[in-house]
């Protein structure tokens, strides 16, 4: 859509800078307890860093596919790709399971981009 580009919220903390790890190409799976990113599979989407001050889009990726598991063993098999350590609030809860969204073609913006409000996704403001 011309003039409209959306970003997904990725919560980051000092110990878990997930948004930065995504746009720098190290974190290639984003995990969620719900299927909230399903509408963006196959799409190029901005990564909005939240949890560390004002939210900004800091880069973009393409969401190429997804999987789901409620198995801790399977979740741990992909640890090098999702980078969620046991003990993290983002670690799998077997009673809920985790969707794993596969990310490719990460780029970091030279300058962060302002964003509007949103719980899962936000519109970028140019």
N, C-alpha and C positions, 0 to 999 in steps of 0.2 A: 504494500500500500504506500503510495507516494506520500511523503511528509510524515509518516507514522512509523515509529520503530519502538518495539517494546523491550523492556528489560525484566529479568526475573530477579527477585530478591535472593541474595545468598548471604546468610548471617556469618559474620567473621568476628573473631576475638583475637586478642594478642597471642594466645596459644594455638589458635586454630584459624589462621587467616585464609579461610576457604576460597573467598572470592578472588584474592590475589593468586592463590595456587591455580585456580581455574584459568584466569586470563594469561598466566605465564606458562600454561600448557602442562603443568605437573599433575593436577587433579583432573582426571578425564572421565570420572563418573560423579554425578551429583545425586545424592540420595535423599529421598523424601518418604514420609510415612503415608502420604496420600498420592493419588495419581494427578496431582495439581499441575504437573508439567506436560501432561498428555497433549493439550492443544498445541504445543510448541514442537512436538516431534517432527523432524524434517525441516525445521525453520532455523534461520539465523536469528539469534536473540542476544541482547545485551546482558551483561552481568552487572547487577546493582549490588554494591557492597553496603550491607547494613550491619548495625551492631557496633560500629566504631565511629560515632559522631554522625554528622549529616550524611544521608544516603546519596551516592553518586554512581552513575554507570561508569565502570572503569575499563571495560573491554567487551568483547563479543565472542560467541562460540556458535557452533551449529549443533543442535541436539539431533543425533542420528538414529536413536533407537532407545529401547528400554527393556528392562527385565524386572522381575519381582521375586522376592524370596522371604521366607520366614525362618530360614536356616542360618544359624550363627556360623556354622562351618562354611557354607557357601558365601555368606557375606564376607567372612575373613579371607576367603580365597582372592577376593578383589580389593583387599586393603591397600595395595600399592597404587590402585587407580582411584579409590574414593578417599583414602587418607584419614578415615575415621577410626580412632583408636578406641579400644575397649575402655569404658569408664567415661567416655565423652557423652554429653547429653544427646548427641546425634547418633550414638551407637544403636544398633538394631535392638528392638524389643520384639522377641519372638511372638508374643501374643498379637502384635500388630503387623510385623513384617516391614520390609523396605522395598520401595521402587528404586531402581538404579537407572539413571538416565545417562546415556553415553554421549560424550562431548568430543567434538573435533574442531580443528581449525581455529584454535584460540588466538586472539590478538588482544594486546593491551592498548587502550587509547593513549595518545600522547598527553591529552588533557582530559580529566574526568568531565562527564557530561551531567548537567542537572537533570533531575527526574521529578515527576509528579508523585502523588501518593498512591499506595496500593499495597495490598496484603501479600499477594503472590507475585503480581507483575505490575510494572509501572511504565507509563509513557515517558520517553525521553523528551526533554525540552531543549530545543536548539535556539 
